[in-house]
């Protein structure tokens, strides 16, 4: 068995309070469109259905690991209250939540749920 406690502790980010964590508005979103971004090797323009929040557009650097066909219709975890940021002319209105294992691994529910559902 590998002891990962020393490695995890060495790369751990600062401790946050419960209130800071609770301020994150994470929702289930369904990918409804994926568009190529001109001259971008890693970036997609992704349109999400976030239920009562409506449609949201994000720029996401997951192109090396996912094709548009793999993404459309997929449910993902979406950080809805991240301040907007413009990337390659796209105002990104949030962020997809993914694990980093030398590649982006999108997190998603194991059963379909209503778009816009909040994570507890």
C-alpha positions as CSV (number, residue, x, y, z in Angstrom):
1,X,0.0,0.0,0.0
2,X,1.3,3.4,-1.0
3,X,1.5,6.1,1.8
4,X,0.2,9.2,0.1
5,X,-0.2,11.3,3.2
6,X,3.2,12.9,3.0
7,X,2.8,13.7,-0.7
8,X,-0.7,15.0,-0.3
9,X,0.3,17.2,2.6
10,X,3.3,18.6,0.7
11,X,1.0,19.8,-2.1
12,X,-2.0,20.7,-0.1
13,X,-3.5,24.1,-0.6
14,X,-4.3,26.4,2.4
15,X,-7.0,25.3,4.8
16,X,-10.3,27.1,4.2
17,X,-13.3,27.6,6.5
18,X,-16.6,25.9,6.0
19,X,-18.1,29.3,5.2
20,X,-15.6,29.7,2.4
21,X,-16.4,26.3,1.0
22,X,-20.2,26.9,1.3
23,X,-19.8,30.1,-0.8
24,X,-19.0,28.0,-3.8
25,X,-22.1,27.6,-6.0
26,X,-21.5,24.2,-7.6
27,X,-24.3,22.9,-9.9
28,X,-25.1,20.1,-12.3
29,X,-25.0,21.3,-15.9
30,X,-25.7,19.6,-19.2
31,X,-23.4,20.3,-22.1
32,X,-25.6,21.5,-25.0
33,X,-22.9,22.7,-27.5
34,X,-19.2,22.6,-28.0
35,X,-17.5,25.0,-30.4
36,X,-13.9,25.1,-31.6
37,X,-12.0,28.3,-30.7
38,X,-9.9,29.7,-33.6
39,X,-6.2,29.0,-33.3
40,X,-6.6,27.4,-29.8
41,X,-4.9,24.0,-29.2
42,X,-6.6,23.5,-25.8
43,X,-9.7,25.7,-25.6
44,X,-13.3,24.9,-26.4
45,X,-16.3,27.3,-26.1
46,X,-18.9,25.3,-24.2
47,X,-22.6,26.1,-23.8
48,X,-24.2,24.7,-20.7
49,X,-27.8,24.2,-19.6
50,X,-27.8,25.1,-15.9
51,X,-31.6,24.8,-15.2
52,X,-33.1,27.8,-13.6
53,X,-29.8,29.7,-14.1
54,X,-30.4,29.4,-17.9
55,X,-27.6,28.8,-20.4
56,X,-24.0,29.7,-19.5
57,X,-21.0,29.9,-21.8
58,X,-17.5,28.9,-20.6
59,X,-14.1,28.6,-22.1
60,X,-12.5,25.3,-21.0
61,X,-9.0,24.0,-21.7
62,X,-10.1,20.3,-22.1
63,X,-9.7,20.0,-25.9
64,X,-6.7,17.6,-25.7
65,X,-8.7,15.1,-23.7
66,X,-12.3,15.4,-25.0
67,X,-13.9,15.6,-28.4
68,X,-17.1,17.6,-28.9
69,X,-19.0,14.4,-29.5
70,X,-17.9,13.1,-26.1
71,X,-19.1,16.2,-24.4
72,X,-22.5,17.1,-25.9
73,X,-25.2,15.7,-23.7
74,X,-22.8,14.9,-20.8
75,X,-23.7,16.1,-17.3
76,X,-20.8,17.9,-15.5
77,X,-20.1,19.7,-12.3
78,X,-20.1,23.5,-12.9
79,X,-18.8,26.3,-10.6
80,X,-21.5,28.9,-11.3
81,X,-20.3,31.8,-9.1
82,X,-16.7,32.2,-10.4
83,X,-16.1,35.8,-11.5
84,X,-16.3,36.0,-15.4
85,X,-13.0,36.0,-17.2
86,X,-12.3,36.7,-20.9
87,X,-10.2,34.0,-22.7
88,X,-9.6,34.3,-26.4
89,X,-12.5,36.7,-26.8
90,X,-14.9,34.4,-24.9
91,X,-16.4,35.6,-21.6
92,X,-16.2,32.5,-19.5
93,X,-19.1,32.5,-17.0
94,X,-17.8,29.8,-14.6
95,X,-15.7,26.7,-14.7
96,X,-16.0,22.9,-15.1
97,X,-14.8,20.9,-12.2
98,X,-12.2,18.2,-13.2
99,X,-9.6,16.1,-11.5
100,X,-6.0,16.5,-12.7
101,X,-4.3,13.2,-13.3
102,X,-1.8,14.4,-16.0
103,X,-5.0,15.0,-17.9
104,X,-8.4,16.6,-17.3
105,X,-10.9,14.2,-15.9
106,X,-14.4,15.7,-15.8
107,X,-16.4,15.0,-12.7
108,X,-20.1,14.1,-13.2
109,X,-23.0,12.5,-11.4
110,X,-23.4,8.7,-11.6
111,X,-27.1,9.1,-12.4
112,X,-28.8,11.8,-14.5
113,X,-30.2,14.7,-12.4
114,X,-32.0,17.9,-13.2
115,X,-29.7,20.6,-14.7
116,X,-29.2,23.3,-12.2
117,X,-29.3,21.0,-9.2
118,X,-27.0,22.2,-6.4
119,X,-24.3,20.2,-4.9
120,X,-24.6,19.7,-1.2
